[in-house]
């Protein structure tokens, strides 16, 4: 559980740094996100979830 909290903190840190350093670029990126089809977002999310699972799985063993 401790690792999960650390991972979540790291996620928030990275997101916060990106918004603090590049606010206008992050806003532009979010606007472009509306142009992407739902199926593309779903497939990309699934791919990243699988990659994340594989990384976690191999680091646990």
C-alpha positions in Angstrom: 0.0 0.0 0.0 2.9 2.3 0.7 4.2 1.9 -2.8 0.8 2.8 -4.2 0.7 6.1 -2.2 4.2 6.9 -3.3 3.3 6.2 -7.0 0.2 8.4 -6.7 2.3 11.2 -5.1 4.9 10.9 -8.0 2.0 11.1 -10.5 0.7 14.3 -8.9 4.2 15.7 -8.7 4.9 15.2 -12.4 1.5 16.5 -13.4 1.9 19.6 -11.2 5.4 20.3 -12.6 4.1 20.1 -16.2 1.3 22.5 -15.5 3.6 24.9 -13.6 6.3 25.0 -16.2 4.2 24.8 -19.4 0.7 26.2 -18.6 -0.1 27.4 -22.2 1.2 24.2 -23.8 -0.8 22.1 -21.4 -4.0 24.1 -22.3 -3.3 23.6 -26.0 -2.8 19.9 -25.5 -6.1 19.6 -23.6 -7.9 21.4 -26.4 -6.4 19.0 -29.0 -7.6 16.1 -26.9 -11.2 16.9 -27.9 -10.3 16.2 -31.6 -9.3 12.6 -30.9 -11.9 10.0 -31.2 -13.1 8.1 -28.2 -12.0 4.8 -29.6 -8.4 6.1 -30.1 -8.4 7.3 -26.5 -9.7 4.0 -25.3 -7.1 2.0 -27.2 -4.3 4.3 -26.0 -5.5 4.0 -22.4 -5.7 0.2 -22.7 -2.2 0.0 -24.2 -0.7 2.2 -21.4 -2.6 0.2 -18.7 -1.2 -3.1 -20.1 2.3 -1.6 -20.2 2.0 -0.4 -16.7 0.7 -3.8 -15.5 3.7 -5.5 -17.2 6.1 -3.1 -15.5 4.5 -3.7 -12.1 4.3 -7.5 -12.6 8.0 -7.8 -13.6 9.2 -5.6 -10.7 7.2 -7.6 -8.1 8.8 -10.9 -9.0 
